[in-house]
Amino acid sequence: MIEFKNIEKSFDDKVVLNNISHIMETGKCNLIIGTSGSGKTVLQKCLVGLLEPNSGEIIYDGASFTHMSDVERKMLRQQIGMLFQGGALFDSMTVEQNVLFPMEMFSTINHTQKLKRVNEVLDRVNLVGANKKYPAEISGGMKKRVGIARSIVLNPKFLFCDEPNSGLDPQTSMVIDKLILDITREFNMTTVINTHDMNSVMEIGENILYLYQGQKEWAGNKKEIIFSKNERLNSFIFASEFLQDAKHMRMLEAKGKISEVRDMDELTK
């Protein structure tokens, strides 16, 4: 679990985060959503220590990250996995070498054991046999899966994902969403995802934080978001025709006019 209390962050005179408090739950996909400039990226950077908030407290499993020493923070970061927006793979390294990289930095097990672990996580993301390929030789979806493999190779307790579906087609995005959700549950991680992808919100949004101009505007899950009466949230969420259809279907279900809501991909057919 990650809890943050009364987080504030400013750059010069510009307030970017204004008194934000929330809990990111263990074993769930915790989403941070909002328009560009709402503070999503700054909040995530504060949570992992890339930026220091002006005030407030960040707590990892009961331990105050805010008040940790540099040594303590370094130890905690070894329990954090990161999936970057562009994948951030090293072009000069093979898939195997990219996934091995964090282990070479932080693990003390021998090389044979490291390679065994690399193969385990490549198998988990359905990339068996891709070890010797270079990033230029694989698709965008495969690159994201390599990024996921690298982010979980050290068995992290916490996983941060920055726009994991950026640049991917809808079908591949669904594959990545399901993979992240499955891994989160399988390893009981606290997963925090910044996203603009409303399909992701509806598919894996187990705990959603909506930011508006640096403030916590709404929080809930993918079921509650459909029936939200928050006008700012509705304007953001239901901007697409696809999600208007989804909302309509949810309302029909609530009124008992249909027995169940079709899967989200069925709504696009």
C-alpha positions as CSV (number, residue, x, y, z in Angstrom):
1,M,0.0,0.0,0.0
2,I,1.1,3.5,-0.8
3,E,-0.5,6.4,1.1
4,F,0.1,10.0,0.5
5,K,-1.2,12.8,2.7
6,N,-1.7,16.5,1.9
7,I,0.9,16.5,-0.9
8,E,1.7,20.0,-2.3
9,K,4.2,20.8,-5.0
10,S,5.0,24.1,-6.7
11,F,7.5,25.3,-9.3
12,D,8.3,28.9,-8.5
13,D,4.8,30.5,-8.1
14,K,2.9,27.8,-10.0
15,V,1.0,25.3,-7.8
16,V,1.0,22.0,-9.6
17,L,-0.3,19.7,-6.7
18,N,-2.6,21.2,-4.1
19,N,-3.2,19.3,-0.9
20,I,-3.7,15.8,-2.4
21,S,-4.4,12.7,-0.2
22,H,-5.1,9.2,-1.4
23,I,-4.3,5.5,-0.8
24,M,-2.9,3.2,-3.6
25,E,-4.1,-0.3,-2.7
26,T,-2.1,-3.5,-2.7
27,G,-3.0,-6.1,-5.3
28,K,-4.9,-3.6,-7.4
29,C,-4.3,-1.4,-10.5
30,N,-4.4,2.1,-9.1
31,L,-4.9,4.6,-11.9
32,I,-4.2,8.4,-12.0
33,I,-6.1,10.1,-14.7
34,G,-6.6,13.7,-15.8
35,T,-6.0,16.1,-18.7
36,S,-2.5,17.2,-19.7
37,G,-1.2,19.6,-17.0
38,S,-3.4,18.1,-14.3
39,G,-0.4,17.0,-12.2
40,K,-0.3,13.3,-12.9
41,T,3.3,13.0,-13.9
42,V,4.5,15.3,-11.1
43,L,2.6,13.3,-8.5
44,Q,4.1,10.0,-9.8
45,K,7.6,11.5,-9.7
46,C,7.0,12.7,-6.1
47,L,5.9,9.2,-5.1
48,V,9.1,7.6,-6.4
49,G,11.4,10.4,-5.1
50,L,12.3,12.0,-8.4
51,L,10.8,15.2,-7.1
52,E,10.4,16.3,-3.5
53,P,7.0,17.7,-2.5
54,N,6.9,21.1,-0.8
55,S,4.9,19.6,2.0
56,G,2.9,16.4,2.9
57,E,3.9,12.8,3.5
58,I,4.3,9.7,1.4
59,I,4.1,6.3,3.2
60,Y,5.1,2.9,1.8
61,D,3.6,0.0,3.8
62,G,3.5,2.0,7.0
63,A,7.1,3.4,6.5
64,S,7.4,7.1,5.9
65,F,9.2,7.6,2.6
66,T,9.3,11.3,3.3
67,H,11.4,10.9,6.4
68,M,13.7,8.1,5.1
69,S,17.5,8.6,4.9
70,D,19.1,8.4,1.5
71,V,20.3,4.8,2.3
72,E,16.8,3.8,3.3
73,R,15.3,5.2,0.2
74,K,17.9,3.4,-2.0
75,M,16.8,0.1,-0.3
76,L,13.2,0.8,-0.9
77,R,13.8,1.7,-4.6
78,Q,15.0,-1.8,-5.1
79,Q,11.4,-2.9,-4.4
80,I,10.1,-0.5,-7.1
81,G,9.6,-1.5,-10.7
82,M,9.2,1.2,-13.4
83,L,7.6,0.9,-16.8
84,F,8.4,4.0,-18.8
85,Q,6.2,5.6,-21.5
86,G,8.5,4.9,-24.4
87,G,9.8,1.6,-23.0
88,A,13.2,3.1,-22.4
89,L,15.0,0.1,-23.8
90,F,18.7,0.3,-24.6
91,D,18.9,0.0,-28.4
92,S,22.4,-1.5,-28.3
93,M,21.3,-4.3,-25.9
94,T,19.4,-7.4,-26.7
95,V,16.1,-8.2,-25.1
96,E,17.9,-10.5,-22.7
97,Q,20.5,-7.8,-21.8
98,N,17.8,-5.2,-21.3
99,V,15.9,-7.4,-18.8
100,L,19.2,-8.5,-17.1
101,F,20.3,-4.9,-16.6
102,P,18.5,-4.2,-13.2
103,M,19.8,-7.6,-11.9
104,E,23.4,-6.7,-12.8
105,M,22.9,-3.5,-10.8
106,F,21.1,-4.7,-7.7
107,S,21.2,-8.5,-7.5
108,T,24.0,-10.5,-5.8
109,I,23.0,-14.0,-7.2
110,N,25.3,-15.6,-9.7
111,H,25.0,-15.1,-13.5
112,T,23.4,-18.5,-14.1
113,Q,20.6,-17.7,-11.6
114,K,20.2,-14.2,-13.1
115,L,19.7,-15.7,-16.6
116,K,17.2,-18.2,-15.2
117,R,15.2,-15.4,-13.7
118,V,15.3,-13.4,-17.0
119,N,13.9,-16.4,-18.8
120,E,11.2,-16.8,-16.2
121,V,9.9,-13.2,-16.7
122,L,10.2,-13.4,-20.5
123,D,8.1,-16.5,-20.4
124,R,5.6,-14.7,-18.1
125,V,5.1,-11.9,-20.7
126,N,5.0,-14.4,-23.6
127,L,8.4,-13.6,-25.1
128,V,10.0,-17.0,-25.0
129,G,12.8,-17.1,-27.7
130,A,13.1,-13.4,-28.0
131,N,16.3,-13.2,-25.9
132,K,18.8,-12.4,-28.7
133,K,16.6,-9.9,-30.6
134,Y,17.3,-6.2,-30.5
135,P,14.6,-3.5,-29.8
136,A,14.7,-2.5,-33.5
137,E,13.7,-6.0,-34.5
138,I,10.5,-6.2,-32.4
139,S,7.1,-4.5,-32.5
140,G,5.9,-1.8,-30.2
141,G,3.8,-4.2,-28.2
142,M,6.7,-6.5,-27.7
143,K,8.9,-3.6,-26.6
144,K,6.3,-2.8,-23.9
145,R,6.3,-6.5,-22.8
146,V,10.1,-6.4,-22.6
147,G,9.7,-3.2,-20.4
148,I,7.2,-5.1,-18.2
149,A,9.6,-8.0,-17.9
150,R,12.4,-5.7,-16.9
151,S,10.2,-3.9,-14.4
152,I,9.3,-7.1,-12.5
153,V,12.6,-9.1,-12.8
154,L,13.6,-8.1,-9.2
155,N,10.2,-9.1,-7.8
156,P,9.1,-5.6,-6.8
157,K,6.4,-4.9,-4.3
158,F,5.5,-1.7,-6.1
159,L,5.1,-1.1,-9.9
160,F,4.8,2.3,-11.5
161,C,3.7,2.6,-15.2
162,D,3.7,5.8,-17.2
163,E,1.2,5.7,-20.1
164,P,1.8,2.0,-20.8
165,N,-0.4,2.0,-23.9
166,S,1.1,5.1,-25.5
167,G,1.6,4.5,-29.2
168,L,-0.1,1.2,-29.3
169,D,-3.2,0.1,-31.3
170,P,-6.4,-0.8,-29.3
171,Q,-6.0,-4.5,-29.6
172,T,-2.4,-4.5,-28.3
173,S,-3.3,-2.0,-25.6
174,M,-5.9,-4.5,-24.3
175,V,-3.2,-7.2,-24.2
176,I,-0.9,-4.9,-22.2
177,D,-3.7,-3.9,-19.8
178,K,-4.6,-7.6,-19.1
179,L,-0.9,-8.4,-18.6
180,I,-0.4,-5.6,-16.1
181,L,-3.6,-6.6,-14.3
182,D,-2.7,-10.3,-14.2
183,I,0.8,-9.6,-12.9
184,T,-0.4,-7.2,-10.3
185,R,-2.8,-9.8,-8.9
186,E,-0.3,-12.7,-9.3
187,F,2.5,-11.0,-7.4
188,N,0.2,-8.9,-5.1
189,M,1.9,-5.7,-6.1
190,T,0.8,-2.1,-5.6
191,T,0.6,-0.9,-9.2
192,V,0.2,2.8,-10.0
193,I,-0.6,3.8,-13.6
194,N,-0.7,7.2,-15.2
195,T,-2.9,7.0,-18.2
196,H,-5.0,8.9,-20.8
197,D,-6.4,5.7,-22.2
198,M,-10.1,5.5,-21.2
199,N,-10.3,2.0,-22.4
200,S,-7.8,1.1,-19.7
201,V,-9.9,3.0,-17.1
202,M,-12.9,0.8,-18.0
203,E,-10.9,-2.4,-18.2
204,I,-8.5,-2.3,-15.2
205,G,-9.5,0.8,-13.1
206,E,-9.9,-0.9,-9.7
207,N,-8.9,2.3,-7.8
208,I,-9.0,5.6,-9.8
209,L,-7.8,9.0,-8.8
210,Y,-8.9,11.9,-11.0
211,L,-6.9,15.1,-10.9
212,Y,-8.2,18.4,-12.0
213,Q,-5.8,21.4,-12.1
214,G,-3.6,19.9,-9.5
215,Q,-6.3,18.9,-7.1
216,K,-8.1,15.6,-6.2
217,E,-11.4,16.0,-8.0
218,W,-12.8,12.5,-7.6
219,A,-11.8,8.9,-6.6
220,G,-13.6,5.6,-7.1
221,N,-13.5,2.5,-9.3
222,K,-14.5,1.6,-12.9
223,K,-18.1,0.8,-11.9
224,E,-18.6,4.0,-9.9
225,I,-17.1,6.2,-12.6
226,I,-20.0,5.4,-15.0
227,F,-22.6,6.8,-12.6
228,S,-20.5,9.7,-11.4
229,K,-22.4,13.0,-11.1
230,N,-19.1,15.0,-11.2
231,E,-19.4,17.2,-14.2
232,R,-15.7,17.7,-14.7
233,L,-15.1,14.0,-14.6
234,N,-18.0,13.3,-16.9
235,S,-16.7,15.8,-19.4
236,F,-13.3,14.2,-19.3
237,I,-14.4,10.5,-19.3
238,F,-17.2,10.6,-21.8
239,A,-15.6,12.7,-24.4
240,S,-15.6,9.8,-26.9
241,E,-18.6,8.2,-28.6
242,F,-17.3,4.8,-27.4
243,L,-17.6,5.7,-23.7
244,Q,-21.0,7.4,-24.3
245,D,-22.2,4.0,-25.5
246,A,-20.6,2.3,-22.5
247,K,-22.3,4.7,-20.1
248,H,-25.7,4.1,-21.8
249,M,-25.2,0.3,-21.5
250,R,-24.4,0.6,-17.8
251,M,-27.5,2.7,-17.2
252,L,-29.7,0.1,-18.9
253,E,-28.2,-2.6,-16.8
254,A,-28.9,-0.6,-13.6
255,K,-32.5,-0.2,-14.7
256,G,-32.8,-3.9,-15.3
257,K,-33.5,-3.5,-19.0
258,I,-30.6,-5.8,-19.9
259,S,-29.3,-8.8,-18.0
260,E,-25.6,-8.0,-18.3
261,V,-23.3,-5.5,-19.9
262,R,-21.3,-6.8,-22.9
263,D,-17.6,-6.7,-22.8
264,M,-16.1,-3.4,-23.7
265,D,-14.7,-4.7,-26.9
266,E,-18.1,-5.8,-28.0
267,L,-19.3,-2.2,-27.9
268,T,-17.0,-1.3,-30.7
269,K,-18.3,-3.9,-33.1
